Amino acid sequence: MPYVNIKLTREQEPLTTEQKAALIKGVTELLVDVIDRGPTTTVVIIDEIDTDNYGVGGETITVRRNQKQ
């Protein structure tokens, strides 16, 4: 059973329900086409991660982005 976890940053304009559905459908179709797995056994998870919840170089992504402005 394929299990795909898509991690995206939660931006000021979050993904719409339609965008999430398109990602899930597209990834499922890709796995069917490339590795010949049935779509009924393919699991796709989308995690939207707040930029305060991860960092690089000792700073949150929120702080790093604010410094660039």
LOKOL-778500 format. One record per residue: residue number from 1; residue in one letter; chain; z negated, y, x negated of N, C-alpha, C in turn. Coordinates in steps of 0.1 Angstrom, whole numbers, plus 5000, padded with zeros to 4 digits. Each point is the difference from the previous one (the first is absolute). Example, Ala and Ser with C-alpha at 12.3 -4.5 7.8 and 13.67 -1.06 7.14 Angstrom:
# LOKOL-778500
<rec 1 "A" "A" <4922 4943 4868> <5000 5012 5009> <5000 5012 4991>>
<rec 2 "S" "A" <5007 5011 5004> <5000 5011 4991> <4992 5011 5008>>
This chain:
# LOKOL-778500
<rec 1 "M" "A" <5000 4988 4991> <5000 5012 5009> <5000 5012 4991>>
<rec 2 "P" "A" <5011 5008 5001> <5000 5013 4992> <4990 5010 5005>>
<rec 3 "Y" "A" <4993 5006 4991> <4990 5011 5003> <5004 5012 4992>>
<rec 4 "V" "A" <5003 5011 5006> <5004 5012 4993> <4990 5011 5004>>
<rec 5 "N" "A" <4995 5007 4989> <4991 5011 5003> <5006 5012 4994>>
<rec 6 "I" "A" <5004 5010 5009> <5006 5013 4996> <4988 5010 4999>>
<rec 7 "K" "A" <4998 5006 4989> <4990 5010 4999> <5007 5014 4997>>
<rec 8 "L" "A" <4997 5009 5009> <5005 5014 5000> <4989 5010 5000>>
<rec 9 "T" "A" <5002 5011 4994> <4990 5011 5001> <5001 5006 5014>>
<rec 10 "R" "A" <4989 5003 5005> <4999 5007 5013> <5003 5015 4998>>
<rec 11 "E" "A" <5011 5005 5004> <5004 5014 4997> <4996 5008 5012>>
<rec 12 "Q" "A" <5003 5013 4999> <4997 5010 5011> <5006 4995 5013>>
<rec 13 "E" "A" <5013 4995 4998> <5007 4995 5012> <5000 4985 4999>>
<rec 14 "P" "A" <4991 4993 5007> <5000 4985 4998> <5012 4994 5006>>
<rec 15 "L" "A" <5002 4987 4996> <5012 4993 5005> <4998 4999 5015>>
<rec 16 "T" "A" <5012 5000 5007> <5000 4998 5014> <5000 4986 5004>>
<rec 17 "T" "A" <4997 4997 5012> <5000 4986 5005> <5014 4994 4998>>
<rec 18 "E" "A" <5010 5008 5002> <5014 4996 4999> <5003 4996 4985>>
<rec 19 "Q" "A" <4995 5009 4991> <5003 4997 4986> <4993 4987 4995>>
<rec 20 "K" "A" <4988 4998 5005> <4993 4988 4996> <5007 4988 5006>>
<rec 21 "A" "A" <5005 5001 5012> <5007 4988 5006> <5013 4998 4992>>
<rec 22 "A" "A" <5007 5010 4996> <5012 4998 4992> <4997 4994 4986>>
<rec 23 "L" "A" <4989 5004 4994> <4996 4993 4987> <4997 4986 5002>>
<rec 24 "I" "A" <4993 4996 5010> <4996 4986 5003> <5013 4992 5003>>
<rec 25 "K" "A" <5008 5006 5008> <5013 4993 5004> <5009 4998 4987>>
<rec 26 "G" "A" <5001 5011 4992> <5009 4999 4989> <4995 4990 4989>>
<rec 27 "V" "A" <4987 5001 4997> <4994 4990 4990> <5002 4986 5005>>
<rec 28 "T" "A" <4997 4998 5013> <5002 4986 5005> <5014 4995 4999>>
<rec 29 "E" "A" <5010 5009 5003> <5014 4996 4999> <5004 4997 4986>>
<rec 30 "L" "A" <4994 5008 4991> <5003 4998 4985> <4995 4987 4996>>
<rec 31 "L" "A" <4988 4996 5004> <4995 4987 4996> <5008 4989 5006>>
<rec 32 "V" "A" <5004 5001 5012> <5009 4990 5006> <5013 4999 4992>>
<rec 33 "D" "A" <5006 5011 4997> <5013 5000 4993> <4999 4995 4986>>
<rec 34 "V" "A" <4989 5004 4992> <4999 4997 4986> <4994 4986 4997>>
<rec 35 "I" "A" <4989 4997 5007> <4993 4987 4997> <5001 4990 5012>>
<rec 36 "D" "A" <5007 5003 5010> <5003 4991 5011> <4987 4996 5007>>
<rec 37 "R" "A" <4991 5009 5002> <4987 4997 5007> <5002 5005 5015>>
<rec 38 "G" "A" <4994 4992 5009> <5001 5004 5014> <4992 5012 5003>>
<rec 39 "P" "A" <5005 5009 5009> <4993 5012 5003> <4987 4998 5007>>
<rec 40 "T" "A" <4999 4989 5007> <4987 4998 5008> <4989 4996 4991>>
<rec 41 "T" "A" <5002 4997 4987> <4989 4997 4991> <4998 5012 4990>>
<rec 42 "T" "A" <5007 5010 5001> <4999 5011 4990> <4990 5011 5005>>
<rec 43 "V" "A" <4990 5003 4992> <4990 5009 5003> <5002 5013 4991>>
<rec 44 "V" "A" <5001 5012 5007> <5001 5012 4993> <4988 5009 5003>>
<rec 45 "I" "A" <4993 5005 4990> <4989 5009 5003> <5003 5013 4993>>
<rec 46 "I" "A" <4997 5011 5007> <5002 5014 4995> <4987 5006 4999>>
<rec 47 "D" "A" <4996 5004 4987> <4987 5007 4998> <5004 5014 4996>>
<rec 48 "E" "A" <4994 5010 5008> <5002 5014 4996> <4987 5004 4993>>
<rec 49 "I" "A" <5001 5004 4988> <4988 5003 4992> <4998 5015 4998>>
<rec 50 "D" "A" <4988 5005 5004> <4997 5014 4999> <5000 5004 4985>>
<rec 51 "T" "A" <5006 5011 4996> <5001 5004 4986> <4986 5003 4994>>
<rec 52 "D" "A" <4989 5001 5008> <4987 5001 4995> <4994 4986 4995>>
<rec 53 "N" "A" <5007 4990 5004> <4995 4986 4998> <5006 4993 4988>>
<rec 54 "Y" "A" <5008 5007 4992> <5005 4995 4987> <5003 5011 4990>>
<rec 55 "G" "A" <5000 4996 4988> <5002 5011 4990> <5007 4995 4987>>
<rec 56 "V" "A" <5003 5009 4992> <5007 4997 4987> <4993 5010 4990>>
<rec 57 "G" "A" <4997 4994 4988> <4995 5009 4990> <4986 5006 5003>>
<rec 58 "G" "A" <4992 4993 5008> <4987 5005 5004> <4999 5010 5011>>
<rec 59 "E" "A" <5012 5003 5006> <5000 5010 5011> <5007 4993 5012>>
<rec 60 "T" "A" <4995 5005 5012> <5007 4995 5012> <5014 5006 5001>>
<rec 61 "I" "A" <5008 4993 5007> <5014 5005 5002> <5000 5013 5007>>
<rec 62 "T" "A" <4991 5002 5009> <4998 5013 5007> <4998 5011 4991>>
<rec 63 "V" "A" <4991 4998 4990> <4997 5011 4990> <5012 5002 4992>>
<rec 64 "R" "A" <5007 4989 4995> <5012 5002 4991> <5011 5007 5007>>
<rec 65 "R" "A" <5002 4997 5013> <5011 5007 5008> <4996 5015 5002>>
<rec 66 "N" "A" <4988 5003 5003> <4995 5014 5001> <5002 5008 4988>>
<rec 67 "Q" "A" <4998 4994 4988> <5001 5007 4987> <5015 5004 4998>>
<rec 68 "K" "A" <5009 4992 5005> <5014 5003 4998> <5006 5011 5008>>
<rec 69 "Q" "A" <4992 5004 5010> <5005 5011 5009> <4997 5013 4995>>
